[in-house]
Each structure stands twice: as C-alpha cells, then as structure tokens.
Amino acid sequence: MRHLSKSQFKPKALEIMRSVEQGKGSVIITDHGKPVLELRPYDDNKVDPRQCLAGSVAEYVDPLEPVADNDWEAVGDSA
C-alpha cells in the first residue's frame, strides 16, 4: 500500500486512479503525514454483516440476566 501526500496525489490523480483500478494496490493519501483518505477499488460484493457473525456466538444463555462482578474474566481488583 502506497502513501502519498495530497500535494503528491493532486498532479498525478488520474494516473494513480488508473493504477488502483488495474489492481496495483490501494493508496493512502496523507495530510501533514496523517492518513486522511484511502483510494481503493470499489467492491460491490455486498455481504450481510450478520452472515459474517454467523456461528461466532459461543454461548447464548439468559442474555437478559444481570452480570455479577465475578462473572467477568477481566475484572481487576479495584480496591
């Protein structure tokens, strides 16, 4: 993935867009060294986000039941 400043991108915008269209990678456009835009090929493969999550729930028991402090694995000692 290439990084270009806005000033580097502007004079070669069409050339850069053609290279991205041809599958030569994405381009990150920066402003004062900070990434602000990503130029990448359009992906019309629409995937339902719920399909991505299908099968990812390990256990679904009483989802409305209150959770106690000692039920959390990451609870630290707050005292």
N, CA and C atoms as an extended XYZ file, in Angstrom:
237
Properties=species:S:1:pos:R:3:atomname:S:1:resname:S:1:resid:I:1 pbc="F F F"
N         0.843       -1.163        0.000 N   MET     1
C         0.000        0.000        0.000 CA  MET     1
C         0.897        1.237        0.000 C   MET     1
N         0.665        2.107       -0.951 N   ARG     2
C         1.468        3.325       -1.070 CA  ARG     2
C         0.878        4.459       -0.242 C   ARG     2
N         1.731        5.329        0.230 N   HIS     3
C         1.321        6.533        0.944 CA  HIS     3
C         1.778        7.734        0.133 C   HIS     3
N         0.857        8.663       -0.111 N   LEU     4
C         1.184        9.889       -0.831 CA  LEU     4
C         0.569       11.071       -0.111 C   LEU     4
N         1.272       12.187       -0.131 N   SER     5
C         0.687       13.407        0.421 CA  SER     5
C        -0.328       13.948       -0.582 C   SER     5
N        -1.200       14.826       -0.116 N   LYS     6
C        -2.185       15.439       -1.016 CA  LYS     6
C        -1.484       16.137       -2.178 C   LYS     6
N        -0.387       16.815       -1.891 N   SER     7
C         0.328       17.547       -2.946 CA  SER     7
C         0.966       16.600       -3.964 C   SER     7
N         1.363       15.398       -3.541 N   GLN     8
C         1.905       14.411       -4.480 CA  GLN     8
C         0.786       13.777       -5.291 C   GLN     8
N        -0.371       13.605       -4.674 N   PHE     9
C        -1.509       12.956       -5.338 CA  PHE     9
C        -2.120       13.845       -6.423 C   PHE     9
N        -2.296       15.119       -6.113 N   LYS    10
C        -3.039       16.021       -6.993 CA  LYS    10
C        -2.559       16.031       -8.452 C   LYS    10
N        -1.280       16.222       -8.744 N   PRO    11
C        -0.878       16.309      -10.160 CA  PRO    11
C        -0.940       14.963      -10.898 C   PRO    11
N        -0.988       13.865      -10.166 N   LYS    12
C        -0.996       12.545      -10.813 CA  LYS    12
C        -2.263       11.766      -10.501 C   LYS    12
N        -3.339       12.458      -10.126 N   ALA    13
C        -4.562       11.795       -9.671 CA  ALA    13
C        -5.080       10.765      -10.669 C   ALA    13
N        -5.211       11.113      -11.929 N   LEU    14
C        -5.751       10.169      -12.923 CA  LEU    14
C        -4.844        8.958      -13.099 C   LEU    14
N        -3.550        9.185      -13.144 N   GLU    15
C        -2.590        8.090      -13.278 CA  GLU    15
C        -2.693        7.135      -12.074 C   GLU    15
N        -2.786        7.701      -10.883 N   ILE    16
C        -2.882        6.893       -9.671 CA  ILE    16
C        -4.201        6.126       -9.648 C   ILE    16
N        -5.303        6.784      -10.029 N   MET    17
C        -6.609        6.100      -10.053 CA  MET    17
C        -6.595        4.940      -11.038 C   MET    17
N        -5.980        5.126      -12.184 N   ARG    18
C        -5.896        4.029      -13.169 CA  ARG    18
C        -5.096        2.856      -12.612 C   ARG    18
N        -4.014        3.143      -11.902 N   SER    19
C        -3.207        2.049      -11.360 CA  SER    19
C        -3.975        1.286      -10.288 C   SER    19
N        -4.774        1.986       -9.487 N   VAL    20
C        -5.606        1.313       -8.478 CA  VAL    20
C        -6.665        0.468       -9.176 C   VAL    20
N        -7.293        1.008      -10.222 N   GLU    21
C        -8.302        0.261      -10.991 CA  GLU    21
C        -7.720       -1.016      -11.587 C   GLU    21
N        -6.459       -0.969      -11.984 N   GLN    22
C        -5.806       -2.120      -12.598 CA  GLN    22
C        -5.299       -3.121      -11.569 C   GLN    22
N        -5.622       -2.901      -10.319 N   GLY    23
C        -5.265       -3.861       -9.276 CA  GLY    23
C        -3.866       -3.727       -8.730 C   GLY    23
N        -3.297       -2.557       -8.848 N   LYS    24
C        -1.919       -2.363       -8.372 CA  LYS    24
C        -1.875       -1.840       -6.943 C   LYS    24
N        -2.891       -2.145       -6.146 N   GLY    25
C        -2.885       -1.798       -4.728 CA  GLY    25
C        -3.603       -0.507       -4.392 C   GLY    25
N        -3.887       -0.362       -3.123 N   SER    26
C        -4.549        0.829       -2.602 CA  SER    26
C        -3.539        1.934       -2.375 C   SER    26
N        -4.057        3.153       -2.210 N   VAL    27
C        -3.211        4.307       -1.935 CA  VAL    27
C        -3.786        5.039       -0.730 C   VAL    27
N        -2.952        5.342        0.230 N   ILE    28
C        -3.334        6.148        1.382 CA  ILE    28
C        -2.864        7.565        1.100 C   ILE    28
N        -3.790        8.523        1.207 N   ILE    29
C        -3.463        9.919        0.978 CA  ILE    29
C        -3.342       10.600        2.336 C   ILE    29
N        -2.247       11.318        2.517 N   THR    30
C        -1.962       11.918        3.822 CA  THR    30
C        -2.043       13.437        3.771 C   THR    30
N        -2.256       14.022        4.924 N   ASP    31
C        -2.236       15.471        5.090 CA  ASP    31
C        -1.312       15.758        6.271 C   ASP    31
N        -0.179       16.358        5.994 N   HIS    32
C         0.852       16.619        7.012 CA  HIS    32
C         1.269       15.324        7.707 C   HIS    32
N         1.399       14.247        6.924 N   GLY    33
C         1.859       12.966        7.448 CA  GLY    33
C         0.780       12.110        8.086 C   GLY    33
N        -0.422       12.630        8.217 N   LYS    34
C        -1.518       11.897        8.852 CA  LYS    34
C        -2.436       11.310        7.767 C   LYS    34
N        -2.690       10.005        7.790 N   PRO    35
C        -3.589        9.402        6.792 CA  PRO    35
C        -4.992        9.997        6.897 C   PRO    35
N        -5.544       10.439        5.754 N   VAL    36
C        -6.881       11.027        5.748 CA  VAL    36
C        -7.834       10.342        4.770 C   VAL    36
N        -7.306        9.737        3.725 N   LEU    37
C        -8.141        9.083        2.713 CA  LEU    37
C        -7.478        7.798        2.249 C   LEU    37
N        -8.322        6.852        1.822 N   GLU    38
C        -7.813        5.631        1.199 CA  GLU    38
C        -8.472        5.495       -0.159 C   GLU    38
N        -7.677        5.335       -1.176 N   LEU    39
C        -8.178        5.114       -2.531 CA  LEU    39
C        -7.988        3.636       -2.836 C   LEU    39
N        -9.105        2.938       -3.053 N   ARG    40
C        -9.044        1.504       -3.324 CA  ARG    40
C       -10.145        1.153       -4.308 C   ARG    40
N       -10.034        0.016       -4.976 N   PRO    41
C       -11.071       -0.383       -5.932 CA  PRO    41
C       -12.415       -0.575       -5.225 C   PRO    41
N       -13.474       -0.228       -5.923 N   TYR    42
C       -14.822       -0.409       -5.396 CA  TYR    42
C       -15.135       -1.894       -5.322 C   TYR    42
N       -15.727       -2.300       -4.211 N   ASP    43
C       -16.097       -3.699       -4.014 CA  ASP    43
C       -17.617       -3.785       -3.933 C   ASP    43
N       -18.248       -4.315       -4.971 N   ASP    44
C       -19.709       -4.402       -4.976 CA  ASP    44
C       -20.216       -5.721       -4.390 C   ASP    44
N       -19.325       -6.478       -3.773 N   ASN    45
C       -19.701       -7.732       -3.136 CA  ASN    45
C       -20.319       -7.406       -1.779 C   ASN    45
N       -21.628       -7.269       -1.757 N   LYS    46
C       -22.321       -6.883       -0.531 CA  LYS    46
C       -22.579       -8.110        0.329 C   LYS    46
N       -21.964       -8.121        1.499 N   VAL    47
C       -22.139       -9.219        2.442 CA  VAL    47
C       -22.925       -8.687        3.633 C   VAL    47
N       -23.958       -9.412        4.005 N   ASP    48
C       -24.753       -9.047        5.175 CA  ASP    48
C       -23.874       -9.211        6.410 C   ASP    48
N       -23.710       -8.151        7.224 N   PRO    49
C       -22.857       -8.249        8.415 CA  PRO    49
C       -23.267       -9.397        9.330 C   PRO    49
N       -24.532       -9.743        9.333 N   ARG    50
C       -24.976      -10.854       10.173 CA  ARG    50
C       -24.391      -12.176        9.677 C   ARG    50
N       -24.154      -12.292        8.366 N   GLN    51
C       -23.530      -13.508        7.830 CA  GLN    51
C       -22.089      -13.630        8.322 C   GLN    51
N       -21.403      -12.508        8.440 N   CYS    52
C       -20.022      -12.525        8.936 CA  CYS    52
C       -19.966      -13.002       10.383 C   CYS    52
N       -21.013      -12.715       11.146 N   LEU    53
C       -21.039      -13.077       12.562 CA  LEU    53
C       -21.638      -14.453       12.816 C   LEU    53
N       -22.235      -15.057       11.786 N   ALA    54
C       -22.888      -16.353       11.959 CA  ALA    54
C       -21.916      -17.375       12.547 C   ALA    54
N       -22.353      -18.021       13.602 N   GLY    55
C       -21.543      -19.054       14.235 CA  GLY    55
C       -20.495      -18.527       15.197 C   GLY    55
N       -20.454      -17.211       15.418 N   SER    56
C       -19.410      -16.661       16.277 CA  SER    56
C       -19.823      -16.570       17.748 C   SER    56
N       -21.093      -16.771       18.050 N   VAL    57
C       -21.541      -16.733       19.442 CA  VAL    57
C       -21.322      -18.108       20.055 C   VAL    57
N       -20.486      -18.166       21.077 N   ALA    58
C       -20.138      -19.448       21.683 CA  ALA    58
C       -21.252      -19.967       22.589 C   ALA    58
N       -21.870      -19.055       23.358 N   GLU    59
C       -22.910      -19.480       24.284 CA  GLU    59
C       -23.883      -18.323       24.460 C   GLU    59
N       -25.169      -18.619       24.413 N   TYR    60
C       -26.192      -17.587       24.496 CA  TYR    60
C       -27.231      -18.050       25.509 C   TYR    60
N       -26.904      -17.915       26.791 N   VAL    61
C       -27.781      -18.381       27.864 CA  VAL    61
C       -28.239      -17.167       28.668 C   VAL    61
N       -29.526      -17.002       28.817 N   ASP    62
C       -30.124      -15.907       29.585 CA  ASP    62
C       -29.475      -14.545       29.293 C   ASP    62
N       -29.605      -14.029       28.076 N   PRO    63
C       -28.937      -12.774       27.722 CA  PRO    63
C       -29.441      -11.570       28.517 C   PRO    63
N       -30.632      -11.664       29.119 N   LEU    64
C       -31.170      -10.543       29.881 CA  LEU    64
C       -30.876      -10.650       31.378 C   LEU    64
N       -30.208      -11.713       31.774 N   GLU    65
C       -29.861      -11.936       33.181 CA  GLU    65
C       -28.741      -10.968       33.588 C   GLU    65
N       -28.839      -10.344       34.781 N   PRO    66
C       -27.761       -9.434       35.228 CA  PRO    66
C       -26.417      -10.158       35.339 C   PRO    66
N       -25.347       -9.420       35.161 N   VAL    67
C       -23.997       -9.978       35.240 CA  VAL    67
C       -23.360       -9.512       36.544 C   VAL    67
N       -22.849      -10.444       37.314 N   ALA    68
C       -22.179      -10.118       38.572 CA  ALA    68
C       -20.708       -9.813       38.305 C   ALA    68
N       -20.080       -9.077       39.220 N   ASP    69
C       -18.668       -8.713       39.057 CA  ASP    69
C       -17.771       -9.927       38.864 C   ASP    69
N       -18.009      -10.997       39.604 N   ASN    70
C       -17.130      -12.161       39.497 CA  ASN    70
C       -17.425      -13.017       38.268 C   ASN    70
N       -18.419      -12.615       37.442 N   ASP    71
C       -18.681      -13.308       36.184 CA  ASP    71
C       -17.735      -12.845       35.065 C   ASP    71
N       -17.080      -11.725       35.262 N   TRP    72
C       -16.187      -11.180       34.251 CA  TRP    72
C       -14.788      -11.733       34.464 C   TRP    72
N       -14.184      -12.220       33.385 N   GLU    73
C       -12.825      -12.771       33.475 CA  GLU    73
C       -11.793      -11.665       33.688 C   GLU    73
N       -12.045      -10.482       33.142 N   ALA    74
C       -11.047       -9.419       33.148 CA  ALA    74
C       -11.222       -8.436       34.285 C   ALA    74
N       -12.114       -8.718       35.233 N   VAL    75
C       -12.334       -7.778       36.328 CA  VAL    75
C       -11.107       -7.780       37.231 C   VAL    75
N       -10.552       -6.603       37.447 N   GLY    76
C        -9.369       -6.489       38.295 CA  GLY    76
C        -9.765       -6.089       39.699 C   GLY    76
N        -8.803       -6.012       40.568 N   ASP    77
C        -9.036       -5.619       41.945 CA  ASP    77
C        -9.097       -4.098       41.991 C   ASP    77
N       -10.264       -3.515       42.275 N   SER    78
C       -10.423       -2.062       42.245 CA  SER    78
C       -10.175       -1.416       43.593 C   SER    78
N        -9.862       -2.177       44.606 N   ALA    79
C        -9.656       -1.604       45.947 CA  ALA    79
C        -8.237       -1.141       46.153 C   ALA    79
